[in-house]
Amino acid sequence: MVLARGLLLATDILGTIQGYIETYRDMALNFFNNLTSVWLQAAILVGLALFAVIGLFVFIKKFIKLFVVLGVLGAVFYYLWTQGIIQNLWSNVTGAVTYLLMIQ
């Protein structure tokens, strides 16, 4: 029942998005099809392809930086965990919180 409700909600959301985007897609296709010069159509397609490729490289560049940062943080966390520093810190924090709660 929950899955069916979720699928219906997803269908409604996708239908709304598709209806919103359809008008802009139709406007762009009508503009593109009404161009008389094939060279102008080719130039627009090449420009869109360059825009997409450059955007893809920028996207990959950002995610590579993210993965490097996450890898360094994971290595630091692993080192601290194997040395027992995190466990000691956690036990000290929980002990302090328990002590403060017992006082009040």
HELIX and SHEET records of a PDB file:
HELIX    1   1 VAL A    2  ASN A   33  1                                  32    
HELIX    2   2 VAL A   38  THR A   82  1                                  45    
HELIX    3   3 ILE A   85  ILE A  103  1                                  19    
END                                                                             
